[in-house]
Amino acid sequence: MTTLYLVRHGETVDNARQILQGQMPGTLNVTGIRQAESVRDKMCATAIDAFISSDLARSYATCKIIAAPHHKEVKTSKLLRERDWGDFTGAFIPDLTGKEWPANVETLDAMRMRARRFLDKLRVDYPGQTVLAVGHGIINKAIQSVFYDKPMNEVPKMENAEVRVLKL
């Protein structure tokens, strides 16, 4: 059985400003760095075989901080990228209320397919191992949706730097 510690990245400058980041890199703010350090400190004695992160900067920076005491490389995966918000990317979230969604927003079905591919890859590449993966709010929801076989709207939102454990 593979154990997955699924983590959401720490708070970013744009999270605090209510900007829809999507697949923009993002930069951790001071709070986000502290959040990542808190996860690092709580998990420093946990045996972790592999660290995987979204290839977006905010997740990679979070994962590097958490992985530091383990002296292990952080691998990246595009499968862990946040939802592609298309033309909504970079928008002020409160301004989007009631707006029609652009056709180029990634669908929930597409996200769930990415999530399924990620979980399948973990089972094949890390059987019986413990993996810590840092992703984003919505892709992490999709991963849990696939894992628990429930609709995404039934998966509770993950806070920044929250950790959830899945036994694959």
C-alpha positions in Angstrom: 0.0 0.0 0.0 1.3 3.4 -0.9 0.8 6.3 1.5 0.2 9.7 0.1 0.6 12.8 2.1 -1.3 15.3 0.0 -0.4 18.9 0.7 -1.7 22.2 -0.6 1.0 24.9 -1.2 1.5 27.7 1.3 -0.3 31.0 0.9 0.9 33.2 -1.9 1.0 36.9 -2.6 -1.9 36.4 -5.1 -3.9 34.3 -2.7 -3.9 37.1 -0.2 -4.9 39.6 -3.0 -7.8 37.3 -4.2 -6.2 36.8 -7.6 -7.1 33.6 -9.5 -3.7 32.2 -10.2 -4.5 29.0 -12.1 -1.3 27.9 -13.8 0.7 31.1 -13.1 3.8 30.3 -11.0 2.9 32.2 -7.9 5.2 33.3 -5.1 4.9 32.3 -1.4 4.3 35.3 0.9 5.7 35.4 4.5 2.7 33.6 5.8 3.1 30.9 3.1 6.7 30.3 4.0 5.8 30.0 7.7 3.0 27.5 6.8 5.5 25.4 4.8 8.0 25.5 7.7 5.2 24.4 10.1 4.5 21.4 7.9 8.2 20.7 7.6 8.6 20.8 11.4 5.6 18.5 12.0 6.8 16.0 9.4 10.6 16.1 9.9 10.5 12.7 11.8 8.1 11.1 9.3 9.8 8.6 7.0 9.1 9.8 3.4 10.4 8.0 0.4 9.7 10.6 -2.3 8.7 14.2 -2.7 6.7 15.3 -5.7 5.4 18.8 -6.5 3.4 20.6 -9.1 5.9 22.2 -11.5 4.4 25.6 -10.5 6.7 27.7 -8.3 4.4 28.1 -5.3 4.1 24.4 -4.9 7.7 23.6 -5.7 8.9 26.2 -3.1 6.5 24.7 -0.5 7.7 21.2 -1.2 11.4 22.2 -1.1 10.9 23.6 2.4 9.1 20.5 3.6 11.7 18.1 2.0 14.8 19.9 3.4 15.3 17.8 6.6 14.9 14.6 4.5 17.7 15.6 2.1 15.8 14.2 -0.9 15.2 15.6 -4.3 11.9 17.1 -5.2 10.5 15.8 -8.4 7.9 17.8 -10.4 4.8 16.7 -12.2 2.5 18.7 -14.5 -0.3 16.3 -13.4 -0.3 18.3 -10.1 -0.8 21.7 -11.8 -3.7 23.8 -10.7 -6.8 24.1 -12.8 -6.3 26.1 -16.0 -8.6 29.0 -15.7 -8.2 30.2 -19.3 -9.2 33.8 -19.8 -10.1 34.1 -16.1 -6.4 33.6 -15.1 -5.1 36.7 -13.2 -8.6 38.0 -12.5 -9.7 39.5 -9.1 -11.9 36.7 -7.8 -14.8 39.0 -6.5 -15.1 40.5 -9.9 -16.0 37.1 -11.4 -19.3 36.7 -9.6 -22.1 36.1 -12.1 -19.7 36.2 -15.1 -20.1 33.6 -17.9 -17.2 31.1 -17.9 -14.9 31.3 -20.9 -14.8 28.1 -23.0 -11.0 27.7 -22.3 -11.4 26.9 -18.6 -10.3 23.4 -17.9 -13.3 21.1 -17.2 -13.7 19.2 -14.0 -13.7 16.0 -16.0 -10.3 16.9 -17.5 -9.0 17.6 -14.0 -10.4 14.3 -12.7 -8.6 12.5 -15.6 -5.3 14.2 -14.6 -5.9 13.2 -11.0 -6.6 9.6 -11.9 -3.4 9.5 -14.0 -1.4 10.9 -11.0 -2.8 8.3 -8.6 -2.2 5.5 -11.1 1.4 6.7 -11.6 2.0 6.7 -7.8 0.7 3.2 -7.5 3.1 2.0 -10.2 6.1 4.1 -9.4 6.0 4.0 -5.6 4.4 0.7 -4.5 4.5 0.3 -0.7 6.2 3.6 -0.3 5.4 6.9 1.4 5.1 9.9 -0.9 4.5 13.6 0.0 3.0 15.5 -2.9 2.4 19.3 -3.0 -0.3 20.5 -5.3 -3.1 23.1 -5.3 -6.5 23.5 -4.0 -8.6 22.3 -6.9 -6.3 19.6 -8.3 -6.0 18.2 -4.7 -9.8 18.2 -4.6 -9.9 16.3 -7.9 -7.3 13.7 -6.5 -9.5 13.2 -3.4 -12.7 13.0 -5.6 -11.2 10.2 -7.6 -9.7 8.4 -4.6 -13.0 8.5 -2.6 -15.2 8.2 -5.8 -17.3 11.2 -4.9 -18.2 14.4 -6.6 -15.6 17.2 -6.2 -18.2 19.4 -4.5 -18.4 16.9 -1.7 -14.6 17.1 -1.0 -13.9 19.7 1.7 -11.7 22.6 0.6 -8.0 22.3 1.7 -6.5 25.3 3.4 -3.0 26.5 2.5 -0.4 24.0 3.7 -3.0 21.6 4.9 -2.0 17.9 4.8 -4.3 15.0 4.1 -3.4 11.3 4.1 -4.5 8.9 1.5 -3.7 5.1 1.6 -3.6 3.9 -2.0 
